[in-house]
Amino acid sequence: MTDQSTGTDAEETPRTDAQEPRTEAEETPGTEAGETPGTAAEAEAEAEAEKDVTPEEEAALLRRRRVRRRIWIALAVPVLLLVLPVLVALTALRINYMGDPADGTYTRGKDAIWLGHAWVDGRKKDADVTALAARLKDTGIRDLYVHSGPLEHDGTLPASSYPNARWFIAAVHREMPQIRVQAWLGDVLASESPYGMRLERAATRAAVVRSTREILATGFEGVHFDLEPLHSGDQDYLTLLDALHRVTAAQDAPLSVAAHQIDPVPGFHSFWGTTTGHPKWWSQKFFGEVARRVDQIAVMSYDTIQPLEGTYGGYVAQQTSLALEVTPPSTDLLMGLPFYHENRFGHWNHAETVPAGVRGVRLGLSRTDADRANFGVALYVDFAAEEADWTAYREGWVR
């Protein structure tokens, strides 16, 4: 989920360029190639001074030119070292967006959508459920992740957080009997600050398990967890998933999780964590360890920092392939699509579009496992979606 959605009401709190060096043809006459020319007046004055100079003065002039050249190189090299890798990466992602998806890479009827808290707190009525049913008719959506938390930092979940859950579940069963309703539970982890849930505490994990039993007793047909920021390799999280799966399996309910993106290059989460303090990505190995412990895993393949639609689509194609490689065929793998519109660092509205995301998903599926049955997309989020998002989903993925 995007950062604004974890641990909060998901509906009320939706969350100088370097100067290019001149070529020889562009240089000011009278200067050497590669040096930074001064103003025309300075050049004229320097040329006049050169008409009658002593050897010592000429040597000093040459030294000044060498110093200017070294300064220019000292400034240019770091810029190139930073810019070139980025350009190479963007080019690779754009190339990854090329080609045609395989025939038949469309919905398998395993799609999902995240729904805001208004569906279980009393704000939505029967007419809203009827409208939702009309919206979802003839799509591939099977699961609704309805925000029913957040969990408290100690793992508990007050029943007052979802007072209208029974009404909503009954209304969905009446209007959309083929669709499952899962409780979406999240919280902020104390992995990057002193505040939040601490999974290393056995008592906290036990409380999360009890909360899961309680909310399933309300009538939910599954539980979808989104705990962030969750660092790659977190063994306490894996321990929690093992305990949760024993509970959900006993009630024939799916255990579903929202997953971080996978390292675009091996070890990238370590590099990013060292430089920013926020690792963001998971290793592919850890992603696989999570996928083997759950029934459904939804990749939050948005907020990708991509600047262009073509590079975003190429990135989603890569993420789809990486996830397919380590997700067991028995686990539902869903790729997230951005049904929201913001402009901030990490997410650019003009780049992260539903058409680019759908095409990227289809390309990754085509190249890696075109016939994967337990596969779909997850739409984030209902209350921020625009008509164009629904149209792109239907035309690009549902057909």
C-alpha positions as CSV (number, residue, x, y, z in Angstrom):
1,M,0.0,0.0,0.0
2,T,1.1,3.5,-0.4
3,D,2.6,5.0,2.8
4,Q,-0.6,7.0,3.5
5,S,-2.8,4.0,3.8
6,T,-1.1,1.9,6.5
7,G,-2.2,2.1,10.0
8,T,-4.7,4.9,9.2
9,D,-8.3,5.3,8.0
10,A,-7.8,4.3,4.4
11,E,-10.5,6.7,3.1
12,E,-10.2,9.7,5.4
13,T,-6.5,9.9,5.2
14,P,-5.7,8.7,1.6
15,R,-1.9,9.3,1.7
16,T,19.4,22.1,-11.3
17,D,20.3,20.5,-14.3
18,A,24.1,20.5,-14.9
19,Q,25.2,22.7,-17.8
20,E,26.3,20.6,-20.7
21,P,29.9,21.1,-21.9
22,R,30.3,22.9,-25.2
23,T,31.6,21.1,-28.2
24,E,34.6,22.5,-30.1
25,A,32.3,24.1,-32.7
26,E,30.5,25.9,-29.9
27,E,33.5,27.3,-28.0
28,T,34.4,30.9,-27.9
29,P,37.2,31.6,-30.4
30,G,40.6,31.9,-28.6
31,T,39.9,29.3,-26.0
32,E,41.1,25.7,-25.8
33,A,38.8,22.8,-26.3
34,G,37.3,21.6,-23.0
35,E,37.8,24.8,-21.0
36,T,35.0,27.1,-19.8
37,P,35.2,30.4,-21.8
38,G,34.7,33.7,-20.1
39,T,32.7,36.7,-21.5
40,A,33.6,38.3,-24.8
41,A,35.2,41.2,-23.1
42,E,37.4,38.9,-21.0
43,A,38.5,37.0,-24.1
44,E,39.3,40.2,-25.9
45,A,41.3,41.5,-23.0
46,E,43.2,38.3,-22.7
47,A,44.0,38.2,-26.4
48,E,45.3,41.8,-26.2
49,A,47.4,40.9,-23.2
50,E,48.9,37.9,-25.1
51,K,50.4,40.2,-27.8
52,D,53.3,41.1,-25.6
53,V,54.0,38.8,-22.7
54,T,57.1,37.5,-21.1
55,P,57.8,33.7,-20.8
56,E,56.9,33.9,-17.1
57,E,53.6,35.5,-17.8
58,E,52.8,32.9,-20.5
59,A,53.6,30.1,-18.1
60,A,51.2,31.7,-15.6
61,L,48.5,31.9,-18.2
62,L,48.9,28.3,-19.1
63,R,48.7,27.3,-15.4
64,R,45.4,29.3,-15.0
65,R,44.0,27.4,-18.0
66,R,45.0,24.0,-16.6
67,V,43.4,24.9,-13.3
68,R,40.1,25.9,-15.0
69,R,40.2,22.6,-17.0
70,R,40.7,20.6,-13.8
71,I,37.9,22.4,-12.1
72,W,35.6,21.6,-15.0
73,I,36.6,18.0,-15.0
74,A,36.1,17.7,-11.2
75,L,32.6,19.0,-11.6
76,A,31.7,17.0,-14.7
77,V,32.9,13.6,-13.5
78,P,30.5,13.3,-10.4
79,V,27.6,14.4,-12.5
80,L,28.4,11.8,-15.2
81,L,28.8,9.1,-12.5
82,L,25.3,9.9,-11.2
83,V,23.5,10.4,-14.4
84,L,24.9,7.6,-16.6
85,P,23.7,4.7,-14.4
86,V,20.2,6.3,-14.2
87,L,20.0,6.7,-17.9
88,V,21.2,3.1,-18.5
89,A,18.5,1.8,-16.0
90,L,15.7,3.9,-17.6
91,T,16.8,2.8,-21.1
92,A,16.7,-0.9,-20.0
93,L,13.2,-0.5,-18.5
94,R,11.9,1.2,-21.6
95,I,13.3,-1.6,-23.7
96,N,11.6,-4.1,-21.3
97,Y,8.3,-2.3,-22.2
98,M,8.6,-3.2,-25.9
99,G,7.1,-6.2,-27.6
100,D,3.6,-7.7,-27.7
101,P,1.9,-9.6,-24.9
102,A,1.0,-13.2,-25.6
103,D,-2.6,-14.0,-26.6
104,G,-4.8,-15.0,-23.7
105,T,-2.9,-13.0,-21.1
106,Y,-6.1,-11.5,-19.6
107,T,-8.0,-11.8,-16.4
108,R,-8.3,-15.3,-14.8
109,G,-11.1,-14.1,-12.5
110,K,-8.7,-13.7,-9.6
111,D,-8.6,-9.9,-9.3
112,A,-9.1,-7.8,-6.2
113,I,-9.8,-4.3,-5.1
114,W,-8.9,-2.4,-1.9
115,L,-12.0,-0.6,-0.4
116,G,-12.0,2.2,2.0
117,H,-13.2,2.2,5.6
118,A,-16.5,3.8,4.8
119,W,-17.9,0.4,3.8
120,V,-17.8,-0.9,7.4
121,D,-18.2,2.3,9.6
122,G,-21.7,3.2,8.7
123,R,-21.2,5.7,5.9
124,K,-22.2,3.4,3.1
125,K,-25.8,2.3,2.5
126,D,-27.6,-0.4,0.4
127,A,-27.6,1.9,-2.6
128,D,-23.9,2.1,-2.5
129,V,-23.6,-1.7,-2.5
130,T,-25.9,-1.9,-5.5
131,A,-23.8,0.6,-7.3
132,L,-20.6,-1.3,-6.4
133,A,-22.2,-4.5,-7.7
134,A,-23.0,-2.8,-11.1
135,R,-19.4,-1.5,-11.2
136,L,-17.9,-4.9,-10.7
137,K,-20.3,-6.9,-12.9
138,D,-18.5,-8.8,-15.7
139,T,-15.0,-7.9,-14.4
140,G,-12.4,-10.3,-13.0
141,I,-12.8,-9.2,-9.4
142,R,-13.2,-12.0,-6.9
143,D,-11.9,-10.4,-3.6
144,L,-12.7,-7.2,-1.8
145,Y,-10.1,-6.0,0.7
146,V,-12.2,-3.7,2.9
147,H,-10.3,-1.6,5.4
148,S,-11.4,-2.8,8.9
149,G,-8.5,-1.5,11.1
150,P,-6.1,-0.3,11.8
151,L,-4.7,-2.7,14.3
152,E,-3.5,-1.1,17.6
153,H,0.3,-1.1,18.0
154,D,0.0,-3.9,20.6
155,G,-1.8,-6.1,18.0
156,T,-5.3,-5.8,19.3
157,L,-8.3,-4.7,17.2
158,P,-11.4,-3.1,18.8
159,A,-14.7,-4.3,17.5
160,S,-15.7,-0.7,17.3
161,S,-13.4,-0.3,14.3
162,Y,-15.8,-2.2,12.0
163,P,-19.3,-1.8,13.4
164,N,-21.1,-2.3,10.1
165,A,-19.1,-5.3,8.9
166,R,-21.9,-7.8,9.2
167,W,-24.2,-5.6,7.3
168,F,-21.7,-5.1,4.5
169,I,-20.8,-8.8,4.2
170,A,-24.5,-9.8,4.0
171,A,-25.2,-7.1,1.4
172,V,-22.3,-8.3,-0.8
173,H,-23.5,-11.9,-0.5
174,R,-26.9,-10.7,-1.6
175,E,-25.8,-8.5,-4.5
176,M,-22.5,-10.3,-5.5
177,P,-22.6,-13.9,-4.3
178,Q,-19.5,-14.9,-6.3
179,I,-17.3,-12.3,-4.5
180,R,-15.4,-12.8,-1.2
181,V,-15.0,-10.2,1.5
182,Q,-11.7,-10.0,3.3
183,A,-10.8,-7.8,6.2
184,W,-7.9,-5.5,5.4
185,L,-5.8,-5.0,8.5
186,G,-2.7,-2.8,8.7
187,D,-0.5,-0.9,10.9
188,V,2.8,1.1,10.9
189,L,5.7,-1.0,12.1
190,A,8.4,0.4,14.4
191,S,11.1,-0.6,11.9
192,E,12.3,2.9,11.1
193,S,11.1,4.9,14.1
194,P,10.4,4.3,17.8
195,Y,6.7,4.3,17.2
196,G,4.5,1.5,15.8
197,M,3.9,-2.2,16.1
198,R,6.9,-4.3,17.2
199,L,6.7,-7.8,15.7
200,E,9.7,-8.9,17.7
201,R,7.4,-9.1,20.7
202,A,5.8,-12.5,21.1
203,A,2.9,-10.9,22.9
204,T,2.2,-8.5,20.0
205,R,2.2,-11.4,17.5
206,A,-0.1,-13.4,19.7
207,A,-2.5,-10.4,19.9
208,V,-2.6,-10.2,16.1
209,V,-3.5,-13.9,15.9
210,R,-6.4,-13.3,18.4
211,S,-7.6,-10.3,16.4
212,T,-7.7,-12.4,13.3
213,R,-9.8,-15.1,15.0
214,E,-12.2,-12.4,16.2
215,I,-12.6,-10.7,12.9
216,L,-13.1,-14.0,11.1
217,A,-15.9,-14.7,13.6
218,T,-17.6,-11.6,12.4
219,G,-18.2,-13.2,9.0
220,F,-15.2,-12.1,6.9
221,E,-14.1,-14.8,4.5
222,G,-10.4,-14.0,4.7
223,V,-7.9,-11.6,6.1
224,H,-5.5,-9.3,4.2
225,F,-2.6,-7.8,6.0
226,D,-0.6,-4.7,5.1
227,L,2.2,-4.0,7.6
228,E,4.7,-1.3,6.7
229,P,7.5,-0.5,6.4
230,L,8.5,-4.2,6.5
231,H,12.2,-4.8,5.9
232,S,13.4,-7.7,3.8
233,G,14.4,-10.7,5.8
234,D,12.2,-10.0,8.8
235,Q,12.0,-13.4,10.5
236,D,9.5,-12.2,13.1
237,Y,7.1,-11.5,10.2
238,L,7.6,-15.0,8.9
239,T,6.9,-16.4,12.3
240,L,3.7,-14.3,12.5
241,L,2.5,-15.6,9.1
242,D,3.1,-19.2,10.1
243,A,0.8,-18.7,13.2
244,L,-1.8,-16.8,11.2
245,H,-2.0,-19.4,8.5
246,R,-2.8,-22.1,11.0
247,V,-5.8,-20.0,12.1
248,T,-7.0,-19.2,8.6
249,A,-6.5,-22.7,7.2
250,A,-8.6,-24.1,10.1
251,Q,-11.5,-21.9,9.0
252,D,-10.9,-22.5,5.2
253,A,-10.2,-18.8,4.8
254,P,-7.5,-17.3,2.7
255,L,-4.5,-15.5,4.3
256,S,-3.6,-12.6,2.1
257,V,-0.8,-10.0,2.3
258,A,0.3,-6.9,0.6
259,A,4.0,-7.2,-0.5
260,H,6.8,-4.8,-1.1
261,Q,8.4,-4.6,-4.5
262,I,11.3,-6.9,-5.3
263,D,14.9,-5.7,-5.8
264,P,15.2,-4.5,-9.4
265,V,18.8,-5.6,-9.1
266,P,20.1,-8.0,-6.5
267,G,20.8,-6.3,-3.1
268,F,19.2,-3.0,-4.1
269,H,17.2,-2.9,-0.8
270,S,20.5,-2.9,1.1
271,F,22.0,0.0,-1.0
272,W,18.8,2.0,-0.7
273,G,18.5,1.4,3.0
274,T,22.0,2.5,3.6
275,T,21.6,5.7,1.6
276,T,18.1,6.7,2.7
277,G,17.3,4.7,5.8
278,H,14.2,3.2,4.1
279,P,15.1,-0.1,2.3
280,K,11.7,-0.2,0.5
281,W,12.3,-3.3,-1.6
282,W,12.5,-7.0,-0.6
283,S,15.0,-9.5,-1.9
284,Q,13.5,-12.0,-4.3
285,K,14.4,-14.8,-1.9
286,F,12.4,-13.1,1.0
287,F,9.5,-12.5,-1.3
288,G,9.4,-16.2,-2.1
289,E,9.6,-17.1,1.6
290,V,6.5,-14.9,2.2
291,A,4.6,-16.2,-0.8
292,R,5.1,-19.8,0.4
293,R,3.4,-19.0,3.7
294,V,0.2,-17.4,2.4
295,D,-2.7,-18.1,0.1
296,Q,-2.6,-14.8,-1.7
297,I,0.1,-12.1,-2.2
298,A,-0.5,-8.7,-3.8
299,V,2.5,-6.7,-4.9
300,M,2.3,-3.0,-4.3
301,S,3.6,-2.3,-7.8
302,Y,3.1,1.5,-7.6
303,D,5.0,4.3,-5.9
304,T,7.9,3.2,-8.1
305,I,9.8,6.5,-8.6
306,Q,9.5,6.0,-12.3
307,P,9.4,9.3,-14.3
308,L,7.9,8.0,-17.6
309,E,4.9,5.8,-18.6
310,G,7.2,3.6,-20.7
311,T,9.7,3.0,-17.9
312,Y,6.9,2.4,-15.4
313,G,5.4,-0.2,-17.6
314,G,8.8,-1.8,-18.1
315,Y,9.3,-1.8,-14.4
316,V,6.0,-3.5,-13.8
317,A,6.9,-6.1,-16.4
318,Q,10.1,-6.9,-14.5
319,Q,8.3,-7.0,-11.1
320,T,5.8,-9.4,-12.6
321,S,8.5,-11.7,-13.8
322,L,10.5,-11.6,-10.6
323,A,7.4,-12.4,-8.5
324,L,6.2,-15.2,-10.8
325,E,9.7,-16.9,-10.5
326,V,9.4,-17.4,-6.8
327,T,5.6,-17.6,-6.1
328,P,4.3,-21.2,-5.8
329,P,1.6,-22.0,-8.5
330,S,-0.8,-22.7,-5.6
331,T,-0.5,-19.2,-4.2
332,D,-2.6,-16.4,-5.8
333,L,-0.2,-13.7,-7.2
334,L,-1.8,-10.3,-7.8
335,M,0.0,-7.2,-9.2
336,G,-1.2,-3.9,-7.9
337,L,-2.5,-1.2,-10.3
338,P,-2.6,2.5,-9.3
339,F,-6.3,3.6,-9.1
340,Y,-5.3,6.9,-7.5
341,H,-3.9,10.2,-8.7
342,E,-1.1,12.1,-7.0
343,N,2.1,13.9,-7.9
344,R,4.9,13.6,-5.4
345,F,8.4,12.1,-5.1
346,G,7.9,8.4,-5.7
347,H,4.7,8.6,-7.7
348,W,4.1,10.7,-10.8
349,N,0.5,10.6,-12.1
350,H,1.6,11.0,-15.7
351,A,3.9,8.0,-15.5
352,E,2.1,5.5,-13.2
353,T,-1.0,4.9,-15.3
354,V,-3.4,1.9,-15.4
355,P,-2.8,1.3,-19.2
356,A,1.0,1.2,-18.6
357,G,0.6,-1.0,-15.6
358,V,-1.8,-3.5,-17.4
359,R,0.5,-3.7,-20.4
360,G,3.5,-4.3,-18.1
361,V,1.6,-7.0,-16.2
362,R,0.8,-8.8,-19.5
363,L,4.3,-8.6,-20.8
364,G,5.8,-10.0,-17.6
365,L,3.2,-12.8,-17.5
366,S,3.8,-13.6,-21.2
367,R,7.6,-13.9,-20.8
368,T,7.6,-15.9,-17.6
369,D,4.4,-18.0,-17.1
370,A,1.7,-17.1,-19.6
371,D,-0.6,-20.0,-18.4
372,R,-0.4,-19.3,-14.7
373,A,-3.9,-19.8,-13.4
374,N,-3.7,-18.3,-9.9
375,F,-2.8,-14.8,-11.1
376,G,-4.5,-11.4,-11.3
377,V,-4.3,-7.7,-10.6
378,A,-5.3,-5.7,-7.5
379,L,-6.8,-2.2,-7.8
380,Y,-5.8,0.5,-5.3
381,V,-8.1,2.1,-4.3
382,D,-11.9,2.4,-4.8
383,F,-12.5,5.9,-3.4
384,A,-9.7,7.5,-5.5
385,A,-10.5,5.8,-8.8
386,E,-11.6,7.7,-11.9
387,E,-13.7,6.5,-14.8
388,A,-10.7,6.3,-17.0
389,D,-9.0,3.9,-14.6
390,W,-12.0,1.5,-14.8
391,T,-12.1,1.8,-18.5
392,A,-8.4,1.0,-18.9
393,Y,-8.8,-2.0,-16.5
394,R,-11.7,-3.4,-18.5
395,E,-10.3,-2.7,-22.0
396,G,-6.7,-3.8,-21.2
397,W,-7.2,-6.7,-18.8
398,V,-10.8,-7.9,-18.7
399,R,-11.6,-7.7,-22.5
